[in-house]
């Protein structure tokens, strides 16, 4: 698990700072290319173009931006922190079976699972892939048949996109590994199969 945690952290950092997607258009005037990583993609929601006086939904735009930051930046980092805390607690508490320790580990595990469920890197990657795949066709339809011949639209996925896919897979394995390890060492900790049994025991 420790190796998976370090790998997940490295993959997330490298995936966030590298190019995720780019859009390039060429016309008779020149070429315009926009490249985005995980941070700049969110910042594009509140740039000078999006936040002009013609934007009638400024409040909703800010809510969308804050949701993006929380779900795609804050929550993944929080998950890694909770995984680290759980791993440290499990390692140093292997020989201490006190009820207080079990309750603390149970609380960390529950928070870790809850936050991990709302971290939306996978959803974001699916959305980016769908937009990138259909972007040239969309622009050509907007331009119309008369102007389509003067435009050359190109888009592609950067290295950051594939690094974040590897991060999503790795952190998923880490999450599963920590839950299995916690169940083996502390059967009282929650698991998908033990939820109803634990509730009956409390009653």
KOLKOL-486522 format. One record per atom (N, C-alpha, C): x, y, z; residue in three letters; residue number from 1. Coordinates in Angstrom, 1 decimal, decimal comma, padded with zeros to 4 digits. Layout:
<atoms>
> X_Y_Z_rest_nr
> X_Y_Z_ala_NUM .
...
</atoms>
This chain:
<atoms>
> X_Y_Z_rest_nr
> 000,8_-001,2_000,0_unk_1 .
> 000,0_000,0_000,0_unk_1 .
> 000,8_001,3_000,0_unk_1 .
> 002,0_001,3_000,7_unk_2 .
> 002,8_002,4_000,7_unk_2 .
> 003,3_002,8_-000,7_unk_2 .
> 003,7_001,8_-001,4_unk_3 .
> 004,2_002,0_-002,8_unk_3 .
> 003,1_002,6_-003,7_unk_3 .
> 001,9_002,0_-003,5_unk_4 .
> 000,7_002,5_-004,3_unk_4 .
> 000,4_003,9_-003,9_unk_4 .
> 000,5_004,3_-002,6_unk_5 .
> 000,3_005,7_-002,2_unk_5 .
> 001,3_006,6_-002,8_unk_5 .
> 002,5_006,3_-002,8_unk_6 .
> 003,5_007,2_-003,4_unk_6 .
> 003,3_007,3_-004,9_unk_6 .
> 003,0_006,2_-005,6_unk_7 .
> 002,7_006,2_-007,0_unk_7 .
> 001,5_007,0_-007,3_unk_7 .
> 000,5_006,9_-006,5_unk_8 .
> -000,7_007,7_-006,8_unk_8 .
> -000,5_009,2_-006,7_unk_8 .
> 000,3_009,6_-005,7_unk_9 .
> 000,6_011,0_-005,5_unk_9 .
> 001,5_011,5_-006,6_unk_9 .
> 002,5_010,7_-007,1_unk_10 .
> 003,3_011,2_-008,2_unk_10 .
> 002,5_011,3_-009,5_unk_10 .
> 001,6_010,3_-009,7_unk_11 .
> 000,8_010,3_-010,9_unk_11 .
> -000,2_011,5_-010,9_unk_11 .
> -000,7_011,8_-009,8_unk_12 .
> -001,7_012,9_-009,7_unk_12 .
> -001,0_014,2_-010,0_unk_12 .
> 000,2_014,4_-009,4_unk_13 .
> 000,9_015,7_-009,6_unk_13 .
> 001,4_015,8_-011,0_unk_13 .
> 002,0_014,8_-011,6_unk_14 .
> 002,4_014,9_-013,0_unk_14 .
> 001,2_015,0_-013,9_unk_14 .
> 000,2_014,3_-013,6_unk_15 .
> -001,0_014,4_-014,5_unk_15 .
> -001,7_015,8_-014,5_unk_15 .
> -001,6_016,4_-013,3_unk_16 .
> -002,3_017,7_-013,1_unk_16 .
> -001,5_018,8_-013,8_unk_16 .
> -000,2_018,7_-013,8_unk_17 .
> 000,7_019,8_-014,4_unk_17 .
> 000,9_019,7_-015,9_unk_17 .
> 000,7_018,5_-016,4_unk_18 .
> 000,9_018,2_-017,8_unk_18 .
> -000,3_018,5_-018,6_unk_18 .
> -000,2_018,7_-019,9_unk_19 .
> -001,3_019,0_-020,8_unk_19 .
> -002,3_017,8_-020,8_unk_19 .
> -003,6_018,2_-020,6_unk_20 .
> -004,6_017,2_-020,7_unk_20 .
> -005,3_017,2_-022,1_unk_20 .
> -005,6_018,3_-022,6_unk_21 .
> -006,2_018,4_-023,9_unk_21 .
> -005,8_019,7_-024,5_unk_21 .
> -005,8_019,7_-025,9_unk_22 .
> -005,6_020,9_-026,6_unk_22 .
> -006,5_021,1_-027,8_unk_22 .
> -006,8_022,3_-028,2_unk_23 .
> -007,6_022,6_-029,3_unk_23 .
> -006,9_023,6_-030,2_unk_23 .
> -006,9_023,3_-031,5_unk_24 .
> -006,1_024,1_-032,4_unk_24 .
> -007,0_024,4_-033,7_unk_24 .
> -007,0_025,6_-034,0_unk_25 .
> -007,8_026,0_-035,2_unk_25 .
> -006,9_026,8_-036,2_unk_25 .
> -007,0_026,6_-037,4_unk_26 .
> -006,2_027,2_-038,5_unk_26 .
> -007,1_027,8_-039,5_unk_26 .
> -006,9_029,1_-039,8_unk_27 .
> -007,7_029,8_-040,9_unk_27 .
> -006,8_030,6_-041,7_unk_27 .
> -007,4_031,4_-042,5_unk_28 .
> -006,5_032,2_-043,5_unk_28 .
> -005,7_033,2_-042,7_unk_28 .
> -006,0_033,6_-041,5_unk_29 .
> -005,2_034,6_-040,7_unk_29 .
> -004,0_033,9_-040,0_unk_29 .
> -004,2_032,8_-039,5_unk_30 .
> -003,1_032,1_-038,7_unk_30 .
> -003,7_030,9_-038,0_unk_30 .
> -002,9_030,5_-037,0_unk_31 .
> -003,2_029,3_-036,2_unk_31 .
> -003,4_029,8_-034,7_unk_31 .
> -004,4_029,2_-034,1_unk_32 .
> -004,6_029,5_-032,7_unk_32 .
> -004,7_028,2_-032,0_unk_32 .
> -003,9_028,0_-030,9_unk_33 .
> -003,9_026,8_-030,2_unk_33 .
> -004,1_027,1_-028,7_unk_33 .
> -005,0_026,4_-028,1_unk_34 .
> -005,2_026,5_-026,6_unk_34 .
> -004,9_025,1_-026,0_unk_34 .
> -004,1_025,1_-025,0_unk_35 .
> -003,7_023,9_-024,3_unk_35 .
> -004,1_024,1_-022,8_unk_35 .
> -004,6_023,0_-022,2_unk_36 .
> -005,1_023,0_-020,9_unk_36 .
> -004,5_021,9_-020,1_unk_36 .
> -004,2_022,2_-018,8_unk_37 .
> -003,9_021,1_-017,8_unk_37 .
> -005,0_021,1_-016,8_unk_37 .
> -004,9_020,4_-015,7_unk_38 .
> -006,0_020,2_-014,8_unk_38 .
> -006,4_021,6_-014,1_unk_38 .
> -005,4_022,4_-013,9_unk_39 .
> -005,6_023,7_-013,2_unk_39 .
> -006,2_024,7_-014,2_unk_39 .
> -005,5_024,9_-015,4_unk_40 .
> -005,9_025,9_-016,3_unk_40 .
> -007,3_025,6_-017,0_unk_40 .
> -007,6_024,3_-017,0_unk_41 .
> -009,0_024,0_-017,5_unk_41 .
> -010,1_024,5_-016,6_unk_41 .
> -009,8_024,5_-015,3_unk_42 .
> -010,8_025,1_-014,4_unk_42 .
> -010,8_026,6_-014,5_unk_42 .
> -009,6_027,2_-014,6_unk_43 .
> -009,5_028,6_-014,7_unk_43 .
> -010,1_029,2_-015,9_unk_43 .
> -010,3_028,4_-017,0_unk_44 .
> -010,9_028,8_-018,2_unk_44 .
> -012,4_029,1_-018,0_unk_44 .
> -013,0_028,6_-016,9_unk_45 .
> -014,4_028,9_-016,6_unk_45 .
> -014,6_030,3_-016,1_unk_45 .
> -013,5_030,9_-015,6_unk_46 .
> -013,7_032,3_-015,0_unk_46 .
> -012,7_033,2_-015,6_unk_46 .
> -012,3_033,0_-016,9_unk_47 .
> -011,3_033,9_-017,5_unk_47 .
> -012,1_035,2_-018,0_unk_47 .
> -011,4_036,1_-018,6_unk_48 .
> -012,0_037,4_-019,0_unk_48 .
> -013,0_037,2_-020,1_unk_48 .
> -013,0_036,1_-020,8_unk_49 .
> -014,0_035,9_-021,9_unk_49 .
> -015,3_035,4_-021,2_unk_49 .
> -015,2_034,5_-020,3_unk_50 .
> -016,3_033,9_-019,6_unk_50 .
> -017,0_034,8_-018,7_unk_50 .
> -016,3_035,7_-018,1_unk_51 .
> -016,9_036,6_-017,1_unk_51 .
> -017,1_038,0_-017,6_unk_51 .
> -017,5_038,2_-018,9_unk_52 .
> -017,8_039,5_-019,4_unk_52 .
> -019,2_039,9_-018,9_unk_52 .
> -019,5_041,1_-019,2_unk_53 .
> -020,8_041,7_-018,8_unk_53 .
> -021,9_041,0_-019,5_unk_53 .
> -021,6_040,4_-020,7_unk_54 .
> -022,7_039,7_-021,4_unk_54 .
> -023,1_038,3_-020,7_unk_54 .
> -022,3_037,9_-019,8_unk_55 .
> -022,6_036,7_-019,1_unk_55 .
> -023,7_036,9_-018,1_unk_55 .
> -024,9_036,3_-018,4_unk_56 .
> -026,1_036,5_-017,5_unk_56 .
> -026,1_035,5_-016,3_unk_56 .
> -025,1_034,6_-016,3_unk_57 .
> -025,1_033,6_-015,2_unk_57 .
> -023,8_033,6_-014,5_unk_57 .
> -023,4_034,8_-014,1_unk_58 .
> -022,1_034,9_-013,4_unk_58 .
> -022,0_034,0_-012,1_unk_58 .
> -023,1_034,1_-011,3_unk_59 .
> -023,2_033,3_-010,1_unk_59 .
> -023,1_031,8_-010,3_unk_59 .
> -023,8_031,3_-011,3_unk_60 .
> -023,7_029,9_-011,7_unk_60 .
> -022,4_029,5_-012,2_unk_60 .
> -021,7_030,5_-012,9_unk_61 .
> -020,3_030,2_-013,4_unk_61 .
> -019,4_030,0_-012,2_unk_61 .
> -019,5_030,8_-011,2_unk_62 .
> -018,6_030,7_-010,0_unk_62 .
> -018,9_029,4_-009,2_unk_62 .
> -020,2_029,1_-009,2_unk_63 .
> -020,5_027,8_-008,5_unk_63 .
> -019,9_026,6_-009,3_unk_63 .
> -020,0_026,7_-010,6_unk_64 .
> -019,4_025,6_-011,4_unk_64 .
> -017,9_025,5_-011,2_unk_64 .
> -017,3_026,7_-011,1_unk_65 .
> -015,8_026,7_-010,9_unk_65 .
> -015,5_026,2_-009,5_unk_65 .
> -016,2_026,6_-008,5_unk_66 .
> -015,9_026,1_-007,2_unk_66 .
> -016,1_024,6_-007,1_unk_66 .
> -017,2_024,1_-007,7_unk_67 .
> -017,4_022,7_-007,8_unk_67 .
> -016,3_021,9_-008,4_unk_67 .
> -015,8_022,5_-009,5_unk_68 .
> -014,7_021,9_-010,2_unk_68 .
> -013,4_021,8_-009,3_unk_68 .
> -013,1_022,9_-008,6_unk_69 .
> -012,0_022,9_-007,7_unk_69 .
> -012,1_021,9_-006,6_unk_69 .
> -013,3_021,8_-006,0_unk_70 .
> -013,5_020,9_-004,9_unk_70 .
> -013,4_019,5_-005,4_unk_70 .
> -014,1_019,1_-006,4_unk_71 .
> -014,3_017,7_-006,8_unk_71 .
> -013,0_017,2_-007,6_unk_71 .
> -012,3_018,0_-008,3_unk_72 .
> -011,2_017,6_-009,1_unk_72 .
> -009,8_017,9_-008,5_unk_72 .
> -009,8_018,9_-007,6_unk_73 .
> -008,5_019,3_-007,0_unk_73 .
> -008,4_019,0_-005,5_unk_73 .
> -009,4_019,5_-004,8_unk_74 .
> -009,3_019,4_-003,3_unk_74 .
> -009,6_017,9_-002,9_unk_74 .
> -010,7_017,3_-003,4_unk_75 .
> -011,0_016,0_-002,9_unk_75 .
> -010,0_014,9_-003,2_unk_75 .
> -009,4_014,9_-004,4_unk_76 .
> -008,3_013,9_-004,7_unk_76 .
> -007,1_014,0_-003,7_unk_76 .
> -006,8_015,3_-003,4_unk_77 .
> -005,7_015,5_-002,5_unk_77 .
> -006,1_015,1_-001,1_unk_77 .
> -007,3_015,4_-000,7_unk_78 .
> -007,8_015,0_000,6_unk_78 .
> -007,8_013,5_000,7_unk_78 .
> -008,2_012,8_-000,3_unk_79 .
> -008,2_011,3_-000,3_unk_79 .
> -006,8_010,8_-000,1_unk_79 .
> -005,8_011,3_-000,7_unk_80 .
> -004,4_010,9_-000,6_unk_80 .
> -004,0_011,1_000,9_unk_80 .
> -004,4_012,3_001,5_unk_81 .
> -004,0_012,6_002,8_unk_81 .
> -004,6_011,6_003,8_unk_81 .
> -005,9_011,3_003,6_unk_82 .
> -006,6_010,3_004,5_unk_82 .
> -006,0_008,9_004,3_unk_82 .
> -005,7_008,6_003,1_unk_83 .
> -005,0_007,3_002,9_unk_83 .
> -003,7_007,2_003,6_unk_83 .
> -003,0_008,3_003,6_unk_84 .
> -001,7_008,3_004,3_unk_84 .
> -001,9_008,2_005,8_unk_84 .
> -002,9_008,9_006,3_unk_85 .
> -003,2_008,9_007,8_unk_85 .
> -003,6_007,4_008,2_unk_85 .
> -004,5_006,8_007,3_unk_86 .
> -004,9_005,5_007,6_unk_86 .
> -003,8_004,5_007,6_unk_86 .
> -002,9_004,6_006,6_unk_87 .
> -001,8_003,7_006,5_unk_87 .
> -000,8_003,8_007,7_unk_87 .
> -000,6_005,1_008,1_unk_88 .
> 000,3_005,3_009,2_unk_88 .
> -000,3_004,7_010,5_unk_88 .
> -001,6_005,0_010,7_unk_89 .
> -002,3_004,5_011,8_unk_89 .
> -002,3_003,0_011,9_unk_89 .
> -002,5_002,4_010,7_unk_90 .
> -002,5_000,9_010,7_unk_90 .
> -001,2_000,3_011,0_unk_90 .
> -000,1_001,0_010,5_unk_91 .
> 001,3_000,4_010,6_unk_91 .
> 001,7_000,5_012,1_unk_91 .
> 001,5_001,7_012,7_unk_92 .
> 002,0_001,9_014,1_unk_92 .
> 001,0_001,3_015,1_unk_92 .
> -000,2_000,9_014,7_unk_93 .
> -001,1_000,4_015,7_unk_93 .
> -001,4_-001,1_015,5_unk_93 .
> -000,5_-001,8_014,7_unk_94 .
> -000,8_-003,2_014,5_unk_94 .
> -000,8_-004,0_015,8_unk_94 .
> 000,0_-003,6_016,8_unk_95 .
> 000,0_-004,4_018,0_unk_95 .
> -000,8_-003,8_019,1_unk_95 .
> -001,6_-002,8_018,8_unk_96 .
> -002,4_-002,2_019,8_unk_96 .
> -003,9_-002,3_019,4_unk_96 .
> -004,6_-003,2_020,1_unk_97 .
> -006,0_-003,5_019,7_unk_97 .
> -007,0_-002,8_020,6_unk_97 .
> -006,7_-001,6_021,0_unk_98 .
> -007,6_-000,9_021,9_unk_98 .
> -008,9_-000,4_021,2_unk_98 .
> -010,0_-000,3_021,9_unk_99 .
> -011,2_000,1_021,3_unk_99 .
> -011,1_001,5_020,8_unk_99 .
> -010,4_002,4_021,4_unk_100 .
> -010,2_003,8_021,0_unk_100 .
> -009,5_003,9_019,6_unk_100 .
> -008,5_003,0_019,5_unk_101 .
> -007,8_003,0_018,2_unk_101 .
> -008,7_002,5_017,1_unk_101 .
> -009,5_001,5_017,4_unk_102 .
> -010,4_000,9_016,4_unk_102 .
> -011,4_001,9_015,9_unk_102 .
> -011,9_002,7_016,9_unk_103 .
> -012,9_003,7_016,5_unk_103 .
> -012,3_004,8_015,7_unk_103 .
> -011,1_005,2_016,0_unk_104 .
> -010,4_006,2_015,2_unk_104 .
> -010,1_005,7_013,8_unk_104 .
> -009,7_004,5_013,7_unk_105 .
> -009,4_003,9_012,3_unk_105 .
> -010,7_003,8_011,5_unk_105 .
> -011,7_003,4_012,2_unk_106 .
> -013,0_003,3_011,6_unk_106 .
> -013,5_004,6_011,0_unk_106 .
> -013,3_005,7_011,8_unk_107 .
> -013,7_007,0_011,4_unk_107 .
> -012,9_007,5_010,2_unk_107 .
> -011,6_007,3_010,2_unk_108 .
> -010,8_007,6_009,1_unk_108 .
> -011,2_006,9_007,8_unk_108 .
> -011,4_005,6_008,0_unk_109 .
> -011,9_004,8_006,8_unk_109 .
> -013,2_005,2_006,2_unk_109 .
> -014,1_005,6_007,1_unk_110 .
> -015,4_006,0_006,6_unk_110 .
> -015,3_007,4_005,8_unk_110 .
> -014,5_008,3_006,4_unk_111 .
> -014,3_009,6_005,7_unk_111 .
> -013,5_009,4_004,4_unk_111 .
> -012,6_008,5_004,4_unk_112 .
> -011,8_008,2_003,2_unk_112 .
> -012,7_007,6_002,1_unk_112 .
> -013,5_006,7_002,4_unk_113 .
> -014,4_006,1_001,5_unk_113 .
> -015,4_007,1_000,9_unk_113 .
> -015,9_008,0_001,8_unk_114 .
> -016,9_009,0_001,4_unk_114 .
> -016,3_010,0_000,5_unk_114 .
> -015,2_010,5_000,8_unk_115 .
> -014,5_011,6_000,0_unk_115 .
> -014,1_010,9_-001,3_unk_115 .
> -013,6_009,7_-001,3_unk_116 .
> -013,2_009,1_-002,5_unk_116 .
> -014,3_008,9_-003,5_unk_116 .
> -015,5_008,6_-003,0_unk_117 .
> -016,7_008,4_-003,9_unk_117 .
> -017,1_009,7_-004,6_unk_117 .
> -016,7_010,9_-004,0_unk_118 .
> -017,1_012,2_-004,7_unk_118 .
> -015,9_012,8_-005,4_unk_118 .
> -014,8_012,3_-005,4_unk_119 .
> -013,7_012,8_-006,2_unk_119 .
> -013,9_012,4_-007,6_unk_119 .
> -013,9_013,4_-008,5_unk_120 .
> -014,5_013,2_-009,9_unk_120 .
> -013,5_013,2_-011,0_unk_120 .
> -012,3_012,7_-010,8_unk_121 .
> -011,3_012,7_-011,8_unk_121 .
> -011,8_011,8_-013,0_unk_121 .
> -012,3_010,7_-012,7_unk_122 .
> -012,8_009,7_-013,7_unk_122 .
> -013,9_010,4_-014,5_unk_122 .
> -014,8_011,0_-013,9_unk_123 .
> -015,9_011,7_-014,6_unk_123 .
> -015,4_012,8_-015,5_unk_123 .
> -014,4_013,6_-015,0_unk_124 .
> -013,8_014,6_-015,8_unk_124 .
> -013,1_014,1_-017,0_unk_124 .
> -012,4_013,0_-016,9_unk_125 .
> -011,7_012,4_-018,0_unk_125 .
> -012,6_011,9_-019,0_unk_125 .
> -013,7_011,3_-018,6_unk_126 .
> -014,7_010,8_-019,6_unk_126 .
> -015,3_012,0_-020,3_unk_126 .
> -015,6_013,1_-019,6_unk_127 .
> -016,2_014,3_-020,3_unk_127 .
> -015,2_014,9_-021,2_unk_127 .
> -013,9_015,0_-020,9_unk_128 .
> -012,9_015,6_-021,7_unk_128 .
> -012,7_014,8_-023,0_unk_128 .
> -012,8_013,4_-022,8_unk_129 .
> -012,6_012,6_-024,0_unk_129 .
> -013,8_012,8_-025,0_unk_129 .
> -015,0_012,9_-024,4_unk_130 .
> -016,2_013,1_-025,2_unk_130 .
> -016,2_014,4_-026,0_unk_130 .
> -015,8_015,5_-025,3_unk_131 .
> -015,7_016,8_-025,9_unk_131 .
> -014,6_016,8_-027,0_unk_131 .
> -013,5_016,3_-026,7_unk_132 .
> -012,4_016,3_-027,6_unk_132 .
> -012,7_015,5_-028,9_unk_132 .
> -013,4_014,4_-028,7_unk_133 .
> -013,8_013,5_-029,8_unk_133 .
> -014,7_014,2_-030,8_unk_133 .
> -015,6_015,0_-030,3_unk_134 .
> -016,7_015,6_-031,1_unk_134 .
> -016,4_017,1_-031,4_unk_134 .
> -015,3_017,6_-030,9_unk_135 .
> -015,1_019,1_-031,0_unk_135 .
> -015,0_019,6_-032,4_unk_135 .
> -014,1_018,9_-033,3_unk_136 .
> -014,0_019,4_-034,6_unk_136 .
> -015,4_019,4_-035,4_unk_136 .
> -016,2_018,4_-035,2_unk_137 .
> -017,5_018,3_-035,9_unk_137 .
> -018,4_019,4_-035,4_unk_137 .
> -018,3_019,7_-034,1_unk_138 .
> -019,2_020,7_-033,5_unk_138 .
> -018,8_022,1_-034,1_unk_138 .
> -017,6_022,4_-034,1_unk_139 .
> -017,1_023,7_-034,7_unk_139 .
> -017,5_023,8_-036,1_unk_139 .
> -017,4_022,8_-036,9_unk_140 .
> -017,7_022,8_-038,3_unk_140 .
> -019,2_023,1_-038,5_unk_140 .
> -020,0_022,5_-037,7_unk_141 .
> -021,4_022,7_-037,8_unk_141 .
> -021,8_024,1_-037,4_unk_141 .
> -021,1_024,7_-036,4_unk_142 .
> -021,4_026,1_-036,0_unk_142 .
> -020,9_027,0_-037,1_unk_142 .
> -019,8_026,7_-037,8_unk_143 .
> -019,3_027,6_-038,8_unk_143 .
> -020,2_027,6_-040,1_unk_143 .
> -020,8_026,4_-040,3_unk_144 .
> -021,6_026,3_-041,5_unk_144 .
> -020,9_025,8_-042,7_unk_144 .
> -021,6_025,4_-043,7_unk_145 .
> -020,9_024,8_-044,9_unk_145 .
> -020,1_025,9_-045,6_unk_145 .
> -020,6_027,1_-045,6_unk_146 .
> -019,9_028,1_-046,4_unk_146 .
> -018,5_028,5_-045,8_unk_146 .
> -018,4_028,4_-044,5_unk_147 .
> -017,1_028,7_-043,8_unk_147 .
> -016,3_027,5_-043,5_unk_147 .
> -016,8_026,3_-043,6_unk_148 .
> -016,1_025,1_-043,2_unk_148 .
> -014,8_024,9_-044,0_unk_148 .
> -014,8_025,3_-045,2_unk_149 .
> -013,7_025,2_-046,1_unk_149 .
> -012,5_026,0_-045,7_unk_149 .
> -012,7_027,1_-044,9_unk_150 .
> -011,7_028,0_-044,5_unk_150 .
> -011,1_027,7_-043,2_unk_150 .
> -011,7_026,7_-042,5_unk_151 .
> -011,2_026,3_-041,2_unk_151 .
> -010,6_024,9_-041,1_unk_151 .
> -009,6_024,8_-040,3_unk_152 .
> -008,9_023,5_-040,1_unk_152 .
> -008,9_023,3_-038,6_unk_152 .
> -009,8_022,5_-038,1_unk_153 .
> -009,9_022,3_-036,6_unk_153 .
> -009,2_021,0_-036,2_unk_153 .
> -008,4_021,1_-035,2_unk_154 .
> -007,8_019,9_-034,7_unk_154 .
> -007,8_019,9_-033,1_unk_154 .
> -007,9_018,8_-032,5_unk_155 .
> -007,9_018,6_-031,1_unk_155 .
> -007,2_017,3_-030,7_unk_155 .
> -006,7_017,2_-029,5_unk_156 .
> -006,1_016,0_-029,1_unk_156 .
> -005,9_015,9_-027,6_unk_156 .
> -005,6_014,7_-027,1_unk_157 .
> -005,4_014,5_-025,7_unk_157 .
> -003,9_014,5_-025,4_unk_157 .
> -003,6_015,2_-024,3_unk_158 .
> -002,2_015,3_-023,9_unk_158 .
> -001,7_014,2_-023,0_unk_158 .
> -000,5_014,2_-022,7_unk_159 .
> 000,1_013,2_-021,8_unk_159 .
> -000,5_013,2_-020,4_unk_159 .
> -001,0_014,4_-019,9_unk_160 .
> -001,6_014,5_-018,6_unk_160 .
> -002,9_013,6_-018,5_unk_160 .
> -003,6_013,6_-019,7_unk_161 .
> -004,8_012,8_-019,7_unk_161 .
> -004,6_011,3_-019,4_unk_161 .
> -003,6_010,8_-020,0_unk_162 .
> -003,2_009,3_-019,8_unk_162 .
> -002,6_009,1_-018,4_unk_162 .
> -001,8_010,1_-017,9_unk_163 .
> -001,3_009,9_-016,6_unk_163 .
> -002,4_009,9_-015,6_unk_163 .
> -003,4_010,8_-015,7_unk_164 .
> -004,5_010,8_-014,8_unk_164 .
> -005,3_009,5_-014,8_unk_164 .
> -005,4_008,9_-016,0_unk_165 .
> -006,1_007,6_-016,1_unk_165 .
> -005,3_006,6_-015,2_unk_165 .
> -004,0_006,6_-015,4_unk_166 .
> -003,2_005,7_-014,5_unk_166 .
> -003,3_006,0_-013,0_unk_166 .
> -003,4_007,3_-012,7_unk_167 .
> -003,7_007,7_-011,3_unk_167 .
> -005,0_007,1_-010,8_unk_167 .
> -006,1_007,3_-011,6_unk_168 .
> -007,4_006,8_-011,2_unk_168 .
> -007,4_005,3_-010,9_unk_168 .
> -006,7_004,5_-011,8_unk_169 .
> -006,6_003,1_-011,6_unk_169 .
> -005,8_002,8_-010,3_unk_169 .
> -004,7_003,4_-010,2_unk_170 .
> -003,8_003,2_-009,0_unk_170 .
> -004,4_003,5_-007,7_unk_170 .
> -005,1_004,7_-007,6_unk_171 .
> -005,7_005,1_-006,4_unk_171 .
> -006,9_004,2_-006,1_unk_171 .
> -007,5_003,6_-007,1_unk_172 .
> -008,6_002,7_-006,9_unk_172 .
> -008,1_001,4_-006,3_unk_172 .
> -007,0_000,9_-006,8_unk_173 .
> -006,4_-000,3_-006,2_unk_173 .
> -005,9_000,0_-004,8_unk_173 .
> -005,4_001,2_-004,5_unk_174 .
> -005,0_001,5_-003,2_unk_174 .
> -006,1_001,5_-002,2_unk_174 .
> -007,2_002,1_-002,7_unk_175 .
> -008,4_002,2_-001,8_unk_175 .
> -008,9_000,8_-001,5_unk_175 .
> -009,0_-000,1_-002,5_unk_176 .
> -009,4_-001,4_-002,2_unk_176 .
> -008,4_-002,2_-001,3_unk_176 .
> -007,1_-002,0_-001,5_unk_177 .
> -006,1_-002,6_-000,7_unk_177 .
> -006,2_-002,2_000,8_unk_177 .
> -006,5_-000,9_001,0_unk_178 .
> -006,6_-000,5_002,4_unk_178 .
> -007,8_-001,0_003,1_unk_178 .
> -008,9_-001,1_002,3_unk_179 .
> -010,1_-001,7_002,9_unk_179 .
> -010,0_-003,1_003,2_unk_179 .
> -009,4_-003,9_002,3_unk_180 .
> -009,2_-005,3_002,6_unk_180 .
> -008,2_-005,5_003,8_unk_180 .
> -007,1_-004,7_003,8_unk_181 .
> -006,2_-004,9_004,9_unk_181 .
> -006,8_-004,5_006,2_unk_181 .
> -007,7_-003,5_006,2_unk_182 .
> -008,3_-003,1_007,5_unk_182 .
> -009,3_-004,2_008,0_unk_182 .
> -010,0_-004,8_007,0_unk_183 .
> -010,9_-005,9_007,4_unk_183 .
> -010,2_-007,1_007,9_unk_183 .
> -009,0_-007,4_007,3_unk_184 .
> -008,2_-008,6_007,8_unk_184 .
> -007,7_-008,4_009,2_unk_184 .
> -007,2_-007,1_009,5_unk_185 .
> -006,6_-006,9_010,8_unk_185 .
> -007,6_-006,5_011,8_unk_185 .
> -008,7_-005,8_011,4_unk_186 .
> -009,7_-005,3_012,3_unk_186 .
> -011,1_-005,6_011,8_unk_186 .
> -011,6_-006,8_012,0_unk_187 .
> -012,9_-007,2_011,4_unk_187 .
> -014,0_-006,3_011,8_unk_187 .
> -013,9_-005,4_012,9_unk_188 .
> -015,0_-004,6_013,3_unk_188 .
> -015,1_-003,3_012,4_unk_188 .
> -014,1_-003,1_011,5_unk_189 .
> -014,1_-001,9_010,6_unk_189 .
> -015,1_-002,2_009,5_unk_189 .
> -015,7_-001,2_009,0_unk_190 .
> -016,8_-001,4_008,0_unk_190 .
> -016,3_-002,0_006,7_unk_190 .
> -017,2_-002,8_006,1_unk_191 .
> -016,9_-003,3_004,8_unk_191 .
> -018,3_-003,4_004,0_unk_191 .
> -018,3_-003,5_002,7_unk_192 .
> -019,6_-003,5_002,0_unk_192 .
> -020,4_-004,7_002,4_unk_192 .
> -019,8_-005,9_002,8_unk_193 .
> -020,5_-007,1_003,1_unk_193 .
> -021,0_-007,1_004,6_unk_193 .
> -020,3_-006,2_005,4_unk_194 .
> -020,6_-006,3_006,8_unk_194 .
> -021,5_-005,2_007,4_unk_194 .
> -022,0_-004,4_006,5_unk_195 .
> -022,7_-003,2_007,0_unk_195 .
> -024,0_-003,6_007,8_unk_195 .
> -024,8_-004,6_007,2_unk_196 .
> -026,0_-005,0_007,9_unk_196 .
> -025,7_-005,7_009,2_unk_196 .
> -024,6_-006,6_009,1_unk_197 .
> -024,3_-007,4_010,3_unk_197 .
> -023,9_-006,4_011,5_unk_197 .
> -023,1_-005,4_011,2_unk_198 .
> -022,6_-004,4_012,2_unk_198 .
> -023,8_-003,7_012,8_unk_198 .
> -024,8_-003,3_011,9_unk_199 .
> -025,9_-002,6_012,4_unk_199 .
> -026,7_-003,5_013,4_unk_199 .
> -026,9_-004,8_013,1_unk_200 .
> -027,6_-005,7_013,9_unk_200 .
> -026,9_-005,9_015,3_unk_200 .
> -025,5_-005,9_015,2_unk_201 .
> -024,8_-006,1_016,4_unk_201 .
> -024,9_-004,9_017,4_unk_201 .
> -025,0_-003,7_016,8_unk_202 .
> -025,2_-002,5_017,6_unk_202 .
> -026,6_-002,5_018,3_unk_202 .
> -027,6_-003,1_017,6_unk_203 .
> -028,9_-003,2_018,2_unk_203 .
> -028,9_-004,2_019,3_unk_203 .
</atoms>
